[in-house]
Amino acid sequence: MHYIITFTAVILGFLIALFLKPQKKRNIKLLLAFSGAFLLSLTVLHLLPELFEESHHVHEGEDVHSTIPVGVFIMIGILFQIILEFFSKGAEHGHVHVHTDENNELNQIPWLLFISLCIHALLEGFPIHDNTNLAYGIAVHHFPIAIILTLFFVNAKMNKFIVFAFMFSFALMTPLGTLLAEQLHFAQHYSKEISAIVVGILFHISSTIIFESNEGHKFNLAKVTMIVLGFLLAYVMEMGHSH
């Protein structure tokens, strides 16, 4: 189920952008604001308490890596995401800054954007394997990103098959991360550390989305409403999950 949720969100975003060609940036930005709030809430309400709860269960004789404060790995995640965005130009939170020629066409495939976005999506899949709500959070996060990226590539006259290959690969990354978390001994042994790094990534991404989803960084009623709805939905889902 986790695999289908995150994969479908990207493919659905790709198809909507390809065939419906939504042009109202305001609506997409509001969807981004909702996704950022939803993702941030799930991170704070579920992932963060779970991480610190696990960090209290350090027994004598455990590997030395368990004694490193979980906050260190969260900060590593934030720093790692900043580095990724240097190459992706902010595509993870709805900004596509790729150089085009005077005809608004891409001269070459943006490999750095593609690789960094795939690494980002792959890591996001690791904490999902035991958390369906987070799978929905990542799906809601990836849906508007898929729309924005597809619209940009199509408008930049990129070959439709290449656009599909790009988005299909992006769609596969999060399910692949979930699969690796379930199958690799390394991923299971260091699950707390990997999850903490992902929490740092999600913190940076979701907060950036919330503050950047409006031009001029201004808050308006529609944006605040979408943020509150994102918070509330995450809260209701987590309360239902805990019971």
N, C-alpha and C positions, 0 to 999 in steps of 0.2 A: 504493500500500500504506500509506504514512504517513497518508493521509487517512482510510482505512477504520479503522485501528487506534484512533486517538483519537476519531473520531466514534462508533464502535461502543461504546466503553467507557462513554460518557455515556448513550447510549440504553439499553444493557443495565442500567446502574445505575438508570435511571428506571423501566424495566419491572419489575425485581426489587422495587423499593420500592412500586410501584403494585399489583402482584398478589400478591407474597409477604408484603409488609408486615413485614419483619424488625424485631423489637422489642428484641432483645438488644444494648444499646448497647456492651457489653463487646466483642462480636465485631467490631462496626464500628470501635471504637477500636483493636483489635489490627490490623485491616486497614489502618487509617490509619497506625499505627506502621510496618508493613511498607512501605507506599507511601512514607512519608517517608524511611526508610532507603535504599530502592531508588533514589529520586530523588536523594538527597544523594550516594550512591555514584557514580551515573552522572555527576553534575555534577563531582565531584572527580576521578574516574578518566578522564573523557573531555573534557568541555567545558573545564575549567580548564587542563589541560596544553596543549590545542589552542590556546587563546587566547594563552597566554604564549609558545608556540612561534611563533605568527603575529606577535606583537609584536616578536620579535627580528629579523624580516625587514623592517625599515624601511629603505628605500633613500633615498639623497639625491634630492631633487627630488619626493618624494611630497607629497601634500596635508598641510597642517599638522595635520589631525585625527589622522593616524597617529602623531604624536609624543606625543600625550597618553597617559600611562600607562594600561594596561588596567584597573588596580586602581581608577582613578577612576570608570570606567563601572560596575564591579561595585558600588561604593558607591552610585552613583546608582540602580542597580537595587534595592538594599536599601531606600534611602530612598523610592523610588517605590512599592514594595510596602507600606511602612508607611502611606503616604498613601492608597493604594487601600483598605487595610484599615480606615481611618477611615470609609469609606463602605460597605464591604461587611460590616463588623462581624465579620471573621474567617471568612467563609464558605469562603474558599480552603483553610483547614485544618480544616474540620469543625465550626466554631462558627457557629450561626445565632442572632444576637441581634436579632431584629426585633420591634418592639412589636405586641402583640396585645391585644384587648379582654378584658373579664372572662370571655367565653365561649371564650377562646383562639382567636379568629378574627381574620384580618387585615382591617383597615378599608380598606386600599388596597394596590395593587401596589407592592412595594418596588423602585422604579426605580433608586435609588442602588446597591442591592445587585446588581441585574441588570447595570447598566452597568459597574460596577467589576469584577465577576466576568468579564464578557465581554472587557474590556480585558486583564485578567490572562491569560485563556485565549488571546486573540489573540497576545499577545507570546510566549507559550510555544511557539507554532507556528513561529516564525522559525528557530530553530536545528535544527529537525527535518528539514528537506528533504534533508540529507545524512547523517542519523544515525538508522537504524532503531531502535537500542537506546533512544535518547532518546524516540522515539515510544511505545515500550512503557512507558517510565518515566512519561511524561505520562499515558498511558492508565490505568496503575495508580493514579496520583495522582487522576485525575478520577473513577474508578469509585466509590469510597466517598463522595466529595463529592456525586456525583449521587444516591446513595441517601439521604444525610442531608438534602439540600435537598428532594428529592421528598417524603420522609416528613414534613418540617416543613410544607411547603405543603399537603399533603393533610390533615394533622391540623389545620391552621389554616383548613380549609374553603374553600380557594381553588378556584375553578372549574377542573375537570380540563383543559379545553381551554387555559386560560391557563398551567397548570402545564406542559402538553406544549409549548406555544409557547416558554415560558421555557427549558425543558431542551433543546429542539431547537435553539434559537438558541445556547445555551451549547455544545452539541455541535459546531456549525458553526464556532465561533470559531477553534479551534486549526488545523483544516484550512485555514481561510481565511488564517491567519497564515503557514502553510507555503506556500500558493499565492502570497501577496504576496512572500515571500522569494525565490521562484523567478522571478517575473515582473517585479517592480519594479527598475529600475536603481538607484534610491536605496537600496533594501534590500540589493542586491548590493554596492554601493560602500561602504556603511557596515556590512557584515555583521559585522565584528569588534566594532564598538562596540555594535551591537544585541545580539549574542550575549553580550557582557560584561554588559549591563544585565539580560538574561534570567538569566544566571548569578547575579547578585545577588538577583533575584526568587526563583529556585529555592533559593538558600542560605537565605534568610529563611523561605520557606514550609516547606521540608523540616525544618529545625532546629526550627521552632516546632511542627510536627506531632509530631516525636519527643519533645519535652519536654512537650507538652500533651495527648498522647493518653491519659493516665491522670488520673483525678480526683485532686486533691491533689498533682499532679506527682510521684507516687511511682513508682519502678521496681519491677516485679515480674518473676517468672521468665517468664511468658507474653509480656510486652511485650519483654523483653530477647531472648527467642528469636526473635520476629518481626523485631526490628531486625537481629539477626545474620543471619537468613535473607535479609533484604532486601539487606544488604551483600554476602553471599556470591553471591546470584543476579546482582547487578550486576557483581561481579568476574568471575564465570565468563563472562557474556555479553561483557564487554569484552575478556577474554583471547581468546575465540573470534573476536571481531571483528577484533582486532589481528593474528591469525594468518590 
